[in-house]
Amino acid sequence: MATLANAHAVIEEMRHVRQARLYRPDPVPEDVLNDLLEIARWTGSSRNSQPWHFVVVTDKEHLRQLSQLRTPINWMADAPLAIVIVLNGASEMSEAYDEGRVTERLLIGARLLGLGGGTAWFAAPEEERRAKEILGIPAERTAHSAVVLGYPTTLKDHRPNANTPGRKPLSEIVSHGQFGASKA
Ligand SMILES: Cc1cc2nc3c(=O)[nH]c(=O)nc-3n(C[C@H](O)[C@H](O)[C@H](O)COP(=O)(O)O)c2cc1C
């Protein structure tokens, strides 16, 4: 497999993939959306089951209604677009893994295409039920998150209960050989 001439530039961009919550009002261009949906389509999944369906939401009223499911996702109301990830509902554990993989690909793809994205989570049963009702998703399917997309105005967490930024150092999260052991 060819090594990209600009692999380090891509890695540097991946390192800067952050949760974007505030966006310019500009729409996401059709070709950019299609690139992202192609990235999503080619995500690997358990037994290649491809257990997903993607609902592209640009309707302002639907975005507003989804944003009201939980206070921590109220920023979704002003986003130009969201991709709601619908899963078959056949296998909770493997589909949760597959959902994480496809989400991360969308977030990385968005960053590489000059956009920003953020996860919006509506996992409590009543929130999920309402999300499915808003978008006409069959009740037996799973739909508890969206990747919200747009051109970000900031990558800061503007919410009153903002998460602590940054990441743990490698020394805290990596072992060598045995759990808890440092490099010889
Ligand atoms: C399972 C999951 C649920 C999340 N739910 C929300 C959410 O409801 N609202 C929100 O603003 N961010 C949500 N996030 C985004 C996280 O807050 C974000 O990934 C984390 O704070 C790291 O942000 P950073 O990459 O900008 O440092 C969620 C992320 C994950 C993985």
The ligand as an ORCA input file, in Angstrom:
! r2SCAN-3c Opt
* xyz 0 1
  C     -21.007      8.592     23.351
  C     -20.789     10.081     23.247
  C     -21.827     10.940     23.566
  C     -21.647     12.321     23.460
  N     -22.690     13.139     23.709
  C     -22.540     14.461     23.578
  C     -23.639     15.330     23.797
  O     -24.746     14.880     24.057
  N     -23.445     16.650     23.693
  C     -22.231     17.175     23.355
  O     -22.131     18.394     23.243
  N     -21.156     16.383     23.144
  C     -21.293     15.042     23.246
  N     -20.236     14.213     23.010
  C     -18.932     14.775     22.647
  C     -17.947     14.741     23.804
  O     -18.348     15.700     24.755
  C     -16.550     15.047     23.247
  O     -16.186     13.993     22.388
  C     -15.519     15.170     24.354
  O     -15.861     16.186     25.252
  C     -14.150     15.475     23.764
  O     -14.248     16.694     23.078
  P     -12.989     17.291     22.302
  O     -12.568     16.313     21.273
  O     -13.476     18.572     21.708
  O     -11.884     17.514     23.308
  C     -20.397     12.846     23.068
  C     -19.358     11.964     22.734
  C     -19.557     10.606     22.806
  C     -18.424      9.681     22.407
*
